[in-house]
Amino acid sequence: MNLDNFESLVDAQIVSRGKKYHKDGNVLYVEESRDNLWVAEVDGTETYNVEITLENREITDHFCDCPYDGEVCKHTVAVLYELRT
């Protein structure tokens, strides 16, 4: 999965919600904390912490501390859109 094709590999409803979070400005900040590791905060029901590891636009790992039990949550998708821009 990479920044250019993640939408095709994530549930369409999650992509739609994440895209709206990004568009509405719910991504409070994103910064590279060390090489290839991006940390972010996303405003939702609470403020959630998201971590994404990128290597040459490939998403090698991701984490969000929200309670969603699926593979990729809307908060992670919102941050991926932010990183793409």
Salt bridges, closest charged atoms under 4 A:
ASP4 OD1 - ARG57 NH2 2.78
GLU7 OE1 - ARG84 NH2 2.75
ASP24 OD2 - LYS20 NZ 2.58
GLU71 OE2 - HIS62 NE2 3.64
GLU82 OE1 - HIS22 NE2 2.91
